[in-house]
């Protein structure tokens, strides 16, 4: 029988916790995130995981640039976990293996597996277009973390910098010309305000209703995203590129222009087997991916067959 795993998705506004066995994700328990201090948040996570019941391992997804080997965040966004050894603290408190990784990476991992926790795509790139632009890379069915554990920061690739005469000085992140600076949800918010719309979500809603100006803004965002997708296809030639995050609610209004530009900028003969589509799991992607992370890394540490751990 597949082992029971617990996934935890830590966001700036809510914590989602759910058990999973054999691909069946239990109903996530949601609670507002306690961001008052690192200790308060760790206490909250400990309590919520214990309340979720017994499990062979726990996976935790956090919005941070990770030091995978240390199980800690090098840089943390919206939650007070920077430099905190989250993995080791939770392992000591819970008495079970705990694995901690970037939230967008976990969301991408979820997309690489089917509803029964069977590997669906060996090579996948995931973009999450929310307030910012995050991402995850799966190679050979496992998360690709790079030499320092920080791979997958797709929002920080440069897609629009004018370097005709010289490279401008770098500034604080997101850098000018980066995918995050040009195609994130906060960028859509700013464009919306300039054109008499309240924010990005209203723009998406109006675009879906046929508003021409809203459609134009979503199209522009999608075309910019397409440049980033082309870069990843040219670099990795994955089986699939998935697009998730809140802005992906625009569906084909976003993904259509993104796909058109991505195909145009992919090198001739490359990406011929790459599918580009919307992510499947929406709001549960992070918690599902965190549970999968727990199972895959538990199997790796024990030298077990990952399929046995995940599916039985």
HUQUIHU-V525954 format. One record per backbone hydrogen bond with DSSP energy under -1.0 kcal/mol. NH is the residue of the N-H (numbers start at 1). CO is the residue of the C=O. E is the energy in kcal/mol with one decimal. If there is no record, write none. Layout:
BEGIN
<<NH;CO;E> <NH;CO;E>>
END
This chain:
BEGIN
<<3;309;-2.0> <5;20;-2.8> <6;57;-1.8> <7;18;-3.0> <8;59;-2.0> <9;16;-3.0> <10;61;-3.1> <11;14;-2.5> <15;31;-3.2> <16;9;-2.4> <17;29;-1.9> <18;7;-2.2> <20;5;-2.7> <21;24;-1.6> <24;21;-2.1> <26;19;-3.0> <29;17;-3.1> <31;15;-1.6> <33;13;-1.3> <35;33;-1.1> <41;37;-2.1> <42;38;-2.7> <43;39;-2.4> <44;40;-2.1> <45;41;-2.7> <46;42;-2.5> <47;43;-2.3> <48;44;-2.6> <49;45;-2.5> <50;46;-2.3> <51;47;-2.0> <53;50;-1.3> <56;4;-3.0> <58;97;-2.3> <59;6;-2.8> <60;99;-2.9> <61;8;-3.4> <62;101;-2.4> <64;62;-2.1> <65;75;-2.9> <67;72;-3.1> <71;67;-1.5> <72;67;-1.6> <74;65;-3.0> <75;65;-1.4> <77;63;-2.7> <81;79;-2.1> <83;73;-3.3> <84;81;-2.1> <86;84;-2.4> <87;71;-2.2> <89;85;-2.3> <90;86;-2.5> <91;87;-2.5> <92;88;-2.1> <93;89;-2.0> <94;90;-2.6> <95;91;-2.5> <99;58;-2.4> <101;60;-2.5> <103;62;-1.8> <106;102;-2.0> <107;103;-2.2> <108;104;-2.2> <109;105;-2.1> <110;106;-2.0> <111;107;-1.2> <113;110;-1.1> <114;118;-2.8> <117;114;-2.0> <120;112;-3.0> <121;112;-2.1> <124;138;-2.4> <125;240;-2.0> <126;136;-2.9> <127;242;-2.8> <128;134;-2.1> <129;244;-3.0> <130;132;-2.3> <134;128;-2.5> <136;126;-1.9> <138;124;-2.9> <139;142;-2.6> <141;122;-2.6> <142;139;-1.4> <144;137;-3.0> <151;145;-2.5> <154;152;-2.4> <156;153;-1.6> <157;154;-1.6> <159;177;-3.0> <160;177;-2.0> <178;175;-1.9> <179;157;-2.2> <180;155;-3.1> <182;178;-1.4> <183;179;-2.6> <185;130;-3.0> <186;131;-2.0> <188;184;-1.8> <189;185;-2.3> <190;186;-2.0> <191;187;-2.4> <192;188;-2.6> <193;189;-2.2> <194;190;-1.7> <195;192;-1.0> <196;193;-1.3> <197;192;-3.0> <203;199;-1.9> <204;200;-2.6> <205;201;-2.3> <206;202;-2.8> <207;203;-2.5> <208;204;-2.3> <209;205;-1.0> <210;207;-1.6> <211;206;-2.6> <215;211;-2.4> <216;212;-2.1> <217;213;-1.9> <218;214;-2.3> <219;215;-2.6> <220;216;-2.2> <221;217;-2.2> <222;218;-2.6> <223;219;-2.6> <224;220;-2.1> <225;221;-2.3> <226;222;-2.0> <228;224;-1.1> <229;225;-2.2> <230;226;-2.5> <231;227;-1.9> <232;228;-1.8> <233;229;-2.4> <234;230;-2.8> <235;231;-1.7> <236;232;-2.7> <237;233;-1.8> <239;123;-1.9> <240;123;-1.1> <241;275;-3.1> <242;125;-2.4> <243;277;-1.8> <244;127;-3.3> <247;129;-2.4> <248;245;-1.3> <249;246;-1.6> <250;247;-2.0> <251;248;-2.3> <253;250;-1.7> <254;251;-1.7> <255;251;-2.8> <256;252;-2.0> <258;254;-1.7> <259;255;-2.6> <260;256;-2.3> <261;257;-2.2> <262;258;-2.5> <263;259;-2.7> <264;260;-1.8> <265;261;-2.1> <270;267;-2.6> <274;271;-1.2> <275;239;-2.5> <277;241;-2.4> <279;243;-2.6> <284;281;-2.0> <285;282;-1.6> <288;284;-2.5> <289;285;-2.8> <290;286;-2.1> <291;287;-1.8> <292;288;-2.3> <293;289;-2.7> <294;290;-2.0> <295;291;-2.0> <296;292;-2.9> <297;293;-2.6> <298;294;-2.0> <299;295;-2.2> <300;296;-2.0> <301;297;-2.5> <302;298;-2.0> <303;299;-1.1> <304;299;-2.3> <309;305;-1.7> <310;306;-2.6> <311;307;-3.0> <312;308;-1.2>>
END
